[in-house]
Amino acid sequence: MAGSNKPGTDINDGHIGLAVTVIALIAIAIAAGPLTTLIVAGCFTTWFVLALIVIYIRGGRGGEALGRAYVATFWWGDYISP
């Protein structure tokens, strides 16, 4: 549900966002080819790395920083889940 504050929902929403991203990348690979797929995947990777850098600079460390960057990259899965 969008906007819910239940514990653990952020990471679950991230999983949904990642799954949709993988499915979309497969569809892009079939329709447009490997170069376009690499460009789109590179955009998501760049966003994840930038989020990780910002979280690290702000004091996040280890697994917490990775989890927060993951959620920052794929948070939009919240809008897809029922």
Sine and cosine of phi, psi and omega as CSV:
sin_phi,cos_phi,sin_psi,cos_psi,sin_omega,cos_omega
0.00,0.00,0.72,-0.70,-0.02,-1.00
-0.91,0.41,0.75,-0.66,0.09,-1.00
0.99,0.14,0.10,1.00,0.02,-1.00
-0.96,0.27,0.52,-0.86,-0.04,-1.00
-0.93,-0.38,0.44,0.90,0.02,-1.00
-0.94,0.34,0.62,-0.79,0.02,-1.00
-0.87,0.49,0.66,-0.75,0.06,-1.00
1.00,0.08,-0.16,0.99,-0.04,-1.00
-0.95,0.31,-0.50,0.86,0.00,-1.00
-0.88,0.47,-0.73,0.69,-0.03,-1.00
-0.94,0.35,-0.58,0.82,0.06,-1.00
-0.91,0.41,-0.64,0.77,0.07,-1.00
-0.90,0.44,-0.59,0.81,0.07,-1.00
-0.89,0.45,-0.63,0.78,0.04,-1.00
-0.89,0.45,-0.66,0.75,0.02,-1.00
-0.91,0.42,-0.69,0.73,0.04,-1.00
-0.88,0.48,-0.65,0.76,0.04,-1.00
-0.91,0.42,-0.68,0.73,0.00,-1.00
-0.88,0.48,-0.68,0.73,0.02,-1.00
-0.91,0.41,-0.61,0.79,0.03,-1.00
-0.89,0.46,-0.69,0.72,0.01,-1.00
-0.89,0.45,-0.69,0.72,0.03,-1.00
-0.89,0.46,-0.68,0.74,0.02,-1.00
-0.90,0.43,-0.62,0.78,0.03,-1.00
-0.91,0.41,-0.60,0.80,0.06,-1.00
-0.90,0.43,-0.69,0.72,0.02,-1.00
-0.89,0.45,-0.64,0.77,0.03,-1.00
-0.91,0.41,-0.65,0.76,0.01,-1.00
-0.88,0.47,-0.63,0.77,0.01,-1.00
-0.95,0.32,-0.68,0.73,-0.12,-0.99
-0.99,0.12,-0.63,0.77,-0.16,-0.99
-0.90,-0.44,-0.29,0.96,0.03,-1.00
0.97,-0.25,0.10,-0.99,-0.12,-0.99
-0.94,0.34,-0.54,0.84,-0.03,-1.00
-0.90,0.43,-0.72,0.69,0.03,-1.00
-0.90,0.44,-0.63,0.77,0.03,-1.00
-0.88,0.47,-0.69,0.72,0.03,-1.00
-0.90,0.43,-0.59,0.81,0.03,-1.00
-0.90,0.43,-0.74,0.67,0.00,-1.00
-0.91,0.42,-0.70,0.72,0.04,-1.00
-0.89,0.46,-0.61,0.80,0.05,-1.00
-0.90,0.44,-0.58,0.81,0.04,-1.00
-0.90,0.43,-0.70,0.71,0.04,-1.00
-0.91,0.42,-0.64,0.77,0.02,-1.00
-0.90,0.43,-0.68,0.73,0.02,-1.00
-0.88,0.47,-0.69,0.72,0.02,-1.00
-0.87,0.49,-0.69,0.73,0.01,-1.00
-0.88,0.47,-0.72,0.70,-0.02,-1.00
-0.90,0.43,-0.68,0.73,0.04,-1.00
-0.89,0.46,-0.67,0.74,0.05,-1.00
-0.88,0.47,-0.66,0.75,0.01,-1.00
-0.90,0.45,-0.65,0.76,0.03,-1.00
-0.90,0.45,-0.72,0.69,0.00,-1.00
-0.89,0.45,-0.69,0.73,0.01,-1.00
-0.91,0.42,-0.64,0.77,0.03,-1.00
-0.90,0.43,-0.68,0.73,0.02,-1.00
-0.89,0.46,-0.58,0.81,-0.01,-1.00
-0.99,0.14,0.06,1.00,0.13,-0.99
0.94,-0.33,-0.02,1.00,0.05,-1.00
-0.96,0.28,0.65,-0.76,-0.02,-1.00
-0.70,-0.71,0.45,-0.89,0.15,-0.99
0.87,0.49,-0.66,-0.75,-0.05,-1.00
-0.89,0.46,-0.55,0.84,0.03,-1.00
-0.89,0.46,-0.69,0.72,0.01,-1.00
-0.90,0.43,-0.67,0.75,0.03,-1.00
-0.89,0.45,-0.68,0.73,0.01,-1.00
-0.90,0.44,-0.67,0.74,0.00,-1.00
-0.93,0.37,-0.61,0.80,0.05,-1.00
-0.93,0.37,-0.61,0.79,0.04,-1.00
-0.88,0.48,-0.74,0.67,0.01,-1.00
-0.91,0.41,-0.62,0.78,0.02,-1.00
-0.90,0.43,-0.49,0.87,-0.01,-1.00
-0.99,0.12,-0.63,0.77,-0.13,-0.99
-0.89,-0.47,0.38,0.93,-0.04,-1.00
-0.86,0.52,-0.46,0.89,-0.10,-0.99
-0.92,0.39,-0.12,0.99,0.11,-0.99
-0.88,0.47,-0.33,0.95,0.06,-1.00
-0.87,0.50,-0.54,0.84,-0.04,-1.00
-0.99,0.17,-0.20,0.98,-0.02,-1.00
-0.99,-0.12,-0.55,0.84,-0.07,-1.00
-0.95,0.33,0.51,-0.86,-0.01,-1.00
-0.96,0.29,0.00,0.00,0.00,0.00
